[in-house]
Amino acid sequence: EKLVGLTYKLIGNSYYFNNENSLALEFYQRALRINEKIKDEETAADLQNNIALVYISTNNLDSALLNLLKSAAAYERLNKPRKLANSLLNMGEVKDLSKLHIEAIEYYQKALSINQSNGLKLQEGYALNNIAKSLIQIQKYNEAEQYCTKALNIALKEKFKPLLVNVYNNLYTLNKENKKFTVALLYHEKLLDLKDSLFD
């Protein structure tokens, strides 16, 4: 049964990455039922997280949050800090999409704290950058810049280009919204150069 569950999960992944959301959801839910039956709590939590991502893609935010709350509770019980922080980041994204930016920041801060406590540098960078993104939405530009700078330092030190793309994107948006157009243009050029280098 475990192997059947894994097969369903992999099929779900394939459909998800091809934007076939209804089929991804169907196979994730089949896999979830099997893993709940055989009491594989961690894999069940992983699947709830995946199901939430499908719901986020289809803007079914209440269902996404419900699945993320379940996965986070399981990861906390199982002492899986990296996965718990990831679920919290996804919860923050749900709140951002719901325009509840203050609540989003609270989830991102929890994820940040877990990542810092466990020495998870790249995940820490993403949490910092997400906080900055939410702060930009509520026009707290100075505070957002501080979080962007911390995320930028991690991205440069770890040489992690996908994070760097996200940070430059935030810095571009931040400076454009703050009417610092020359600085915004600089980050826009850095962003384009970096995106080009990713495809070289």
C-alpha positions in Angstrom: 0.0 0.0 0.0 2.9 2.4 0.8 4.2 1.9 -2.7 0.8 2.6 -4.2 0.6 5.8 -2.1 4.0 6.9 -3.4 3.0 6.2 -7.0 -0.1 8.3 -6.6 2.0 11.1 -5.0 4.5 11.1 -7.9 1.6 11.1 -10.5 0.1 14.1 -8.5 3.5 15.9 -8.7 3.6 15.4 -12.4 0.1 16.8 -12.9 0.9 19.7 -10.6 4.0 20.7 -12.4 2.0 20.6 -15.7 -0.7 22.8 -14.2 -3.3 20.0 -14.3 -4.7 21.0 -11.0 -7.8 18.9 -10.8 -5.9 15.7 -11.6 -3.1 16.7 -9.2 -5.6 17.1 -6.5 -7.3 13.8 -7.2 -4.0 11.8 -7.0 -2.7 13.7 -4.0 -6.0 12.9 -2.2 -5.8 9.2 -3.1 -2.3 9.1 -1.8 -3.4 11.0 1.4 -6.1 8.4 2.1 -3.6 5.6 1.8 -1.0 7.2 4.1 -3.7 8.1 6.7 -4.8 4.5 6.6 -1.3 3.1 7.2 -0.6 5.8 9.7 2.4 7.4 7.9 1.9 10.8 9.5 4.8 12.6 7.9 4.0 11.6 4.4 0.3 12.5 5.0 1.5 15.9 6.2 3.6 16.3 3.0 0.5 15.5 0.9 -1.6 18.0 2.8 1.1 20.6 2.1 1.0 19.6 -1.6 -2.8 19.7 -1.7 -2.6 23.2 -0.2 -0.3 24.3 -3.0 -2.9 23.1 -5.6 -5.6 25.0 -3.7 -3.4 28.1 -3.7 -2.9 27.7 -7.5 -6.7 27.6 -8.0 -7.3 30.5 -5.5 -9.2 28.2 -3.1 -7.6 29.9 -0.1 -9.8 28.6 2.7 -9.1 25.0 1.7 -5.4 25.7 1.3 -5.2 27.2 4.8 -7.1 24.2 6.3 -4.6 21.7 4.8 -1.6 23.8 5.9 -2.8 24.0 9.5 -3.1 20.2 9.5 0.4 19.7 8.0 2.0 22.3 10.4 0.4 20.6 13.4 1.8 17.2 12.3 5.3 18.6 11.6 5.3 20.2 15.0 4.4 16.8 16.7 7.0 15.0 14.6 9.7 17.6 15.3 10.3 18.5 11.6 11.5 22.1 11.8 12.3 22.6 8.1 9.0 21.3 7.0 7.1 23.2 9.7 8.7 26.4 8.6 7.8 25.6 5.0 4.2 25.1 5.9 4.2 28.4 7.8 5.7 30.2 4.8 2.9 28.8 2.7 0.3 30.0 5.3 1.8 33.4 5.0 1.4 33.3 1.2 -2.3 32.4 1.7 -2.7 35.4 4.0 -0.9 37.7 1.5 -3.2 36.5 -1.3 -6.1 37.2 0.9 -4.7 40.8 1.4 -4.2 40.1 5.1 -0.6 41.2 5.2 -0.3 41.7 8.9 -1.3 38.1 9.5 1.0 37.0 6.7 3.9 38.7 8.5 3.1 36.8 11.7 3.4 33.4 9.9 6.6 34.5 8.1 8.1 35.6 11.5 7.3 32.2 13.0 9.0 30.5 10.0 12.0 32.9 10.3 12.4 32.1 14.0 12.4 28.3 13.3 14.9 28.7 10.4 17.3 30.8 12.5 17.1 28.4 15.4 18.0 25.5 13.2 20.7 27.2 11.1 18.6 26.9 7.8 20.2 29.8 6.0 18.4 29.6 2.6 15.0 29.2 4.3 15.9 32.1 6.5 16.5 34.2 3.4 13.2 33.3 1.9 11.4 34.1 5.2 13.1 37.5 5.4 12.3 38.3 1.8 8.6 37.3 2.3 8.3 39.6 5.3 9.8 42.4 3.1 7.2 41.7 0.4 4.3 42.0 2.9 5.8 45.2 4.4 5.9 46.7 0.9 2.2 45.9 0.5 1.4 47.9 3.6 3.8 50.7 2.6 6.3 50.2 5.4 9.2 50.8 3.0 12.0 51.5 5.5 11.3 48.3 7.5 10.9 46.4 4.2 14.3 47.6 3.1 16.0 46.3 6.3 14.5 42.8 5.7 15.5 42.9 2.0 19.1 43.8 2.9 19.3 40.8 5.3 17.9 38.5 2.6 20.2 39.9 0.0 23.3 39.2 2.2 22.2 35.6 2.6 21.5 35.2 -1.1 24.9 36.6 -2.0 26.8 34.7 0.6 25.1 31.4 -0.2 25.3 32.1 -4.0 21.7 31.1 -4.3 20.3 32.7 -7.5 16.6 31.9 -7.2 16.5 33.7 -3.9 18.5 36.6 -5.3 15.9 37.0 -8.2 13.2 37.3 -5.5 15.2 39.8 -3.5 16.0 42.0 -6.5 12.4 41.9 -7.5 11.4 43.1 -4.0 14.1 45.9 -4.1 12.9 47.0 -7.5 9.2 47.1 -6.3 10.2 48.8 -3.0 12.1 51.6 -4.6 9.6 52.1 -7.4 6.7 52.4 -4.9 8.9 54.7 -2.8 9.5 56.9 -5.9 13.2 56.2 -5.9 13.2 55.6 -9.6 16.9 55.6 -10.3 17.6 53.0 -7.6 14.5 51.0 -8.9 16.0 51.0 -12.4 19.3 49.8 -11.1 17.7 46.8 -9.4 15.5 46.1 -12.5 18.7 45.9 -14.6 20.3 43.6 -12.0 17.2 41.4 -12.1 17.3 41.2 -15.9 21.0 40.3 -15.9 20.5 37.7 -13.3 17.5 36.1 -15.1 19.6 36.0 -18.3 22.5 34.3 -16.4 20.0 31.6 -15.1 19.3 30.5 -18.7 23.0 30.7 -19.9 
